[in-house]
């Protein structure tokens, strides 16, 4: 069996895979291996499988892309006997560097003698706060989508309320 490095640049935001190392018999087979543990590609279709549920056909994998857009480069051989993902690179939704930037800007805002530098720091802090709020909302929406996908009505209702709270809306009955 051969080892392939897979890369894709079609779907590259938060909560996506950008590359993987896979063991496969051919380049074509390697392209069909999906890094996500919940998806697989078979019979020219994406399948979603969660825990012990029966697999369901899906439009696509939101964390990867269609095999035709995957670039596969052979990088070696392996003693493996079954095709599988060996390692994957995932772009998680949490960005600690933005919090560090926020702390640095706060220090500049509180301590710098120049009014222009303080104003620049305040503008940067405002921008970072908006970005973090947008990411927080995106993460809540992602969990809502997953709860819908697995048909967990209780979690769906919980995430709907969390989103309303996050957006400052009143918790009224949605029925």
Secondary structure, DSSP 8 states (H G I E B T S, - for coil): -EEEEEE--SS-STTEEEEEEEEESSHHHHHH--SSTTEEEETTEEEE--TTS--EEES--TTS--GGG-EEEEEEE----S-EEEEEEEE-S--HHHHHHHHHHHHHHHH-S-HHHHHHHHHHHHHHHHHHHHHHHHHHHHHHHHHHHTT-HHHHHHHHHHHHHHHT-------
